[in-house]
Amino acid sequence: VSTQSTGSSGINAEYGGGSALFSCTVFGSPNPVVEWFKDNQSISDTYEIQRVTRPGEVQEKLVFTAVQFNDTGFYECRGTNLAGTSRHEFFLEVTNATLFPGDRFVPDAMKYARNFVESAMHETERILREKFNAPNFHPTPQDLFHMIRQPTGQALYMARSAEVFEHAMDFIHKKIEDLNVTSMERNEQPFSLFPQS
């Protein structure tokens, strides 16, 4: 099973009149069942979803016609069949005419954080696979316990989400610190995440 996104994985839309669309194509045989999630909660029955199905391929579009502030969040397209599960993440940010100064860092921060966490997870998986497949490896009872005590998919997803959030916040704070150093060197007003009253 594999997923592919067409268009942007991060969208900014304006409150009230703005629209947005996430497109996700899932490939697999037999045809995968596709489900959409927002902040890890199923939304397949509550949002407008357009679907096109072909042999070995399911294309779905999650459509927002008049976005609201509570539409802001992380969305996930998840395809599942007998071969396994594949997913693709999206982020929708709903704004009004007045943007917060720190908003411009969010898409880059999320991309950096997702890549960092994905890379770390794949590296851990590779190291474990090499260790357990080595010809001279003789597992201890503790090794066997760790092999069978893998986290559930939901627990792994939640841990991954928390790591992405932490790394994204670190990225944004670093950018703001860099801007503040530059501002002080130029004798300018320090940068703040929030608008000044």
Helices and strands as residue ranges (DSSP letters): E 2-6, E 10-14, E 20-27, E 33-38, E 41-42, E 48-54, E 57-64, G 69-71, E 73-81, E 84-95, G 101-105, H 106-133, H 141-148, H 153-185
